[in-house]
Amino acid sequence: MKIALLGYGKMGKTIEKIALERGHSIVLKIDRDQKDYDVSEADVAIDFSIPSAAVANLTRCFNAGVPVISGTTGWLDHYDEMVALCKEKDGSFIYASNFSLGVNLFFELNKKLAAMMNPLDNYDVAMEEIHHTQKLDAPSGTAITLAEGIIENSNHDAWALDNDTANAIPIVAKRIENVPGTHTVTYASEVDRIDITHTAHNRNGFALGAVVAAEWIQDKKGVFSMKDVLGL
């Protein structure tokens, strides 16, 4: 499989290493300042760029008929627009806030726990996420996905960053040097507390999931998620 890497930071380099180990080749590597490039030689593009570049990268891939895997966060105000363009061009697209296989299992566990806790009004839910200091967006896309999973399965109707808003899930975002990512969902009452936590030890899990998604999307058309990749 010939892969175009759109974004060649730490994640891009980790994806390259894992892709090569799995027998794939890298035919294009785009850094953040490159705007004029040809993606058409690739079988698939993997986008881990920056929020300001994501929409242009996706648009270029859809126009070239190249399937695209996107793990860039912070651009989702344009998500519906990109989905519409993908369908218009009969393209192939997977976006995930987190490609880690373990995190995607954690997403499903989070939804099930939220549904079980919903009838118990003596518990308050909250979330904390910790990432490295280079992460550009807060809260993380993973935290937002977790919050949306709780909202779908509870009476909460929103999330709020660093403040306690009525009927919203409070999220605390911390930035600490050399932390790949930790997410904790907490249900607390006067008598006890339930925590579920996912802790990433390094970037390899995120990179492996992105490469697995790129392998899976070959010969498929449409808009998919990691639930489709994992058969969840």
N, C-alpha and C positions, 0 to 999 in steps of 0.2 A: 504494500500500500504506500502510495506517495503522499506525503503529508506536507502541508504548508503551515508553518507556525506564525501566527499573527500575534506578535508580542513575544519578545525574547529576553524577558527578565528571568528572575529565579525560577518561576513556574515553567516558563518556556524551555529553559535549559533542562529542567527535571523531566519534562515531557519528552524532550529530544532523547535523553538518555534511555528512558524506558521504552520509547518507540523503537529505537535502534536495537535494544535488547530483544524485542519481540519480532525482529526481522523486517521492520519497515524502513523506509528511507525518508529523509527530509529534503524536499526539493526547493523550499523557500523559507527564509527566516526574515521577518520584518520587525524592526525595532520601532520604538514609539514615534520617531520623527519622520519615518518613511511614509509617503502618501501616494506615490506613483509606482505601482507594482502590478505584475501579471500573475494571477492566481490560477490560471486555466490549466496549467500542467499538473496540478495536484488532483488526487483522488478525493481528498477531504482536507478541509482547513480546520485548525484548532485555534480558537481566538482566546487568548489570555492577555489582552492588551490593557488599555486604560479606558475609563468611561467615555472620554471625549472622542475616542477613535472607534468605539465599538460599532456604532450605527453605520459608519462609512465602510468598515471592514465587512460587516454582514451584507450590506447592499452590494458590494463588489462581488462577494461570493455567490449570492443569489443570481445576479446578472450574468455571471460566468457559468452557471449551472454546476457549481461545486458545493457538495454537502458541507455544512459548517457546524462545528461543536463550539459553543460559547460558554466560557466560564467567567467572563468579565462581568462585574457587578457595577451598580451605580448609574446605569443607563436605561432602566426599565420603564421610564416614562414613554419610551418609544417601542416597547415590546409589542404591543398590538399592531403597530405600523409595520414592524419587521415580520411578524407572523403573516400579515396580509400580503406583503411582498413575496415572501416564501411561497405562499399558495398561488399567487399570480404567476410566478415563474416556474411552478411545478417543482419546487426545490425540496431540500431536505435539511432539517434544522433540529438541533437539540440545544436548549439552554438549561443550565442548572446553576443554582447559586453555589452548589458544592458537588463535585463529582466523586468524592470519596464514597466507596461502596458502603463503608461503615456508617457514614453520615446519612446516606439515603435509607438505610435500615433504621437509623435513629429517628428520621423524619416520621416513619410509619409508627414506631413505638410512641413517639410524642403525640400523634393523633389519637391512638388508642387510649393512652393515659388521659388525655383531655376529655374524651368521651366518658370515661369512667368517673372522672372527678367532677364533671359538670353538675350532677345532682347534689353534690355536697357543698352547700353554700358557706360552710365554716372555713373553707380553705381559700387563700389568696394566692394567685399565680404570679410569678415574676421570672425574669430571665436575666442572665449575665453572659456576656461574650467577651473573650479576651483574644486579641490578635497582636501581631508584631507592629512596630511603630510605623512601618512603611505602608500599611494598609490605608487606602485613600478614602474609603467610605465608612460611615458609622450610622446605624448599626450595620453589621455585616449582612450580606445577602442571605447567609445561612440563618442568622437570627430572624430575619424577616420571614423566611420560609417557615421556620418553627412557629413564629407568631401567627402566621396565616393558618397553619395547621390547627392551632388551638382555637382560633376564631371560628373556623369551619365546624368545630365540634364542641362549642360552648356558647355561653351568652355574652361573651366579650365581643366588641365590635370594632376594635382598633388596637394599635400598639402605640406606645409613647416613649421616646428616648429621654432618659435621665429625668423624668418627672412622673408624678402620680396623678394621672388624669382619670376621671370617673369612667368606669367600665372599660378602660384600656389596659393592656398588658404592659407593665413597666419593663423597659429594657435598659440595663446598664452596660455601656460599652467601654472597655478598658484597652489601652494600647501599651504594651510592655515589650521591651527589646527581646528578639529571638523567640517569640512564642508563635508557633504555626497556627494555633486556633483551638480554643476551648469554649464549649457552649454548655450552659447549665440551665435547666428549667426546674423551678422550685414551686412546690405547693406547700404553703405553711398555714398552720392553724395554731390555736393557743396550746394544744396538747402535743403536737408532733409536726414533723416536716418530711416531705418526700422530695428527693432530688434525683433527676436523671442527667447524666453528664456524658458528653463525647469529648475526648481529648485527642487531638492529633499529635503524634510524636515528631512528624516531619512532613514534607510536602509530597512524599512518594505516593501516599494514598490518593491524593487529589489527582496527581498526574496519571496514575494507573487507571483510575476511573474514566478520565478523559480519553485515554487511548482505547480502552475497552468500548466506550461509546462510539468512537470513530470507526472501530472495527465493525460494530453492530449495525451502523447506519448504512453501510455499503449496500447498494441496490434497493434502498427503500426511499419512498417519497412521502413527504408530509412533515408535520411538526410533532415531535416526540419529547419524552421526558426520561429521566433515569428510572422511573417506575417501569417504563416499557423495556428499557435495556435489561433490567434485573428481573422482569416478569413478576412484579409485585402487584 
